[in-house]
């Protein structure tokens, strides 16, 4: 039966593995990050506007039903 390394050795191995993995990451360019951020912001604004319009429509419909 293999004995597990102690907790400090496992933590050290985790950091070594993490550092090696981060060296393999292909980081996006600033231009790509800016483009993706703009896309997300536009999408959030569009979805927010759709939710706002639907909320207004449903509120108006309920108000019409209640006031009858």
Secondary structure as GFF3:
##gff-version 3
##sequence-region A 1 68
A	DSSP	alpha_helix	7	24	.	.	.	ID=ss1
A	DSSP	alpha_helix	30	66	.	.	.	ID=ss2
###
